[in-house]
Amino acid sequence: MAEPVTNSSFTFSALPSRRRFLRAAGTTVAASLVLAACGDDDPEPVPTSNLLSLGAGDVGIMSYLYRLKQLQAEFYQKVITAPPTGMTTAELDVLKEIALHEQVQRDFLRALLEQNSQVALLLAVQYSFASFEMTTRQGVLSAARQLEDLGVAAMNGVGNLISTFLNLNLVTKITSVEARHAATVRNLLTPGSFAGTDVVNTEGLDKVLTPTEGVVELNKFSSIPFTAAFLPTS
Amino acid sequence: MNFLSFLDALSQADSVSSISRRPTLQQLRRAAAALSPIALSVAATRPAAAQRTGNALDALLLALRLERLQQEFYTRAAASTNLASLNADLQVLKAHQTAHVTKLENILRDSGGTLPAQPNYDFRGGANNPGNAIFAADVFTNPATFLAVAQTLEDFGVRAYKAALPVLANDEALLQLVLRMHSVEARHAAHVRRLRGQKAWVSGLDTGGPVPGKTDRFYEGEDRVKQFVTATTEQDITKLTGYDTADKLPPITESFDEPLTIPAVETLLARFTY
């Protein structure tokens, strides 16, 4: 589990509600809480004015993937801790294996960010799964399907934004594992739906989300909304 | 093939460097040096802007060979009455591979390339030499044999795409397109593995694959526990806190699908063609 990270400028509990830009050492945007850019073009007041930056460049993309893995790992941990009714032991065993993969990938990405001096991007957040029906087999598998398909689409949307071969390689290594998860939970929910027409189009192509689109999905669960504003867009 | 080996050497040499999406003079020289015969004929007839030059073209041709192999495999399977119990799945798999072939052929055609002729296929994996066959001869009449070949081809496809993808890195649109094919391959691999009663993910060396002793090479390197965290540093995941016990080794290896090298892809593809 991610530990709360403090940097010299603030702690989470001291989260400021007023406009404030923080700059972490060594990078201009890492983990800075920036005011939502919700000005004149957005008629709806945004309840939380602070956004947590995912950072910039390749490390920013890795921090985005770290958050996806954190979300998924926490989801499966909750399922394992309180298994839903109607789920067989064999099905739960599959979810336990997936949970371990999510933990490995999360903790590896955490190590990657640490070793790139991006500790400030690891600020602890809480995830809420209140929108999911966590007490029934159907509810849990539907949620797992949603999160795994999200992961695949998100990862398919970052390859072209990455600037080094090593990082591109790394992303492709975990993308296919994500797709194996997605196919597996989809089949548990609906046999034969491993690559259903809701995710794979008539050209045989899987879904894709830009980081901006992916963050909208992440923010449905996160206690602090993230922003992809500083991630590469091309 | 020499030019692909050369490309692989280039991609290895480039493995820690940055992806430049605006071709530099040096890259153009490399592309020119790596031009395949098809690319050369393209260069003679098409304006420069429309061309897929050396590296990307070769990667696309490699992907096309793989997809054509799979398309033919599922087309024959879907026509077999002995595999009727699998027909619903076969239709899905065949449709995706056909769509991938069409897409890749269109891209190659639109950039002025000449599509290579279809090879002959040997789905026993013996390159038309029964003595070298990996699989039994009843590939399309025995569901167990068929699924063993299917798993091998799909897991192989996932790894082969990973070899081709870095070569496409300079072209954002093309890279994304092929990434979206790659994840569909992984969905197929997971499904076929589950049909065989296997885990959907590759654990360690997959105990040699569906035919231990003969399919091992398709899973070589899948037991890797180190991954790069910086250009010069690899993290041994078994050394991370909480991951130093033996029970964590399988999930660590399952969490990363490893690429094959381009020469390995060439060698393994050749087992199914002649």
Interface residues (C-beta under 8 A of the other chain):
Chain A: E97 L100 H101 Q103 V104 Q105 D107 F108 A111 L112 Q115 N116 V152 M155 N156 G157 G159 N160 I162 S163 T164 F165 L166 L168 N169 L170 T172 K173 I174 T175 S176 V177 E178 A179 R180 H181 A182 A183 T184 N187 G192 F194 A195 V200 T202 E203 G204 L205 D206 K207 V208 S234
Chain B: S11 D14 S15 V16 S17 S18 I19 R21 A88 D89 V92 A95 H96 Q97 T98 A99 H100 T102 K103 V158 Y161 K162 L165 P166 A169 E172 A173 L175 Q176 L177 L179 R180 M181 H182 S183 V184 E185 A186 R187 H188 A189 A190 H191 R194 K199 A200 W201 Q227 F228 V229 T230 A231 T233 Q235 I237 L240 G242 Y243 K248 P251 I252 E254 S255 F256 D257 E258 P259
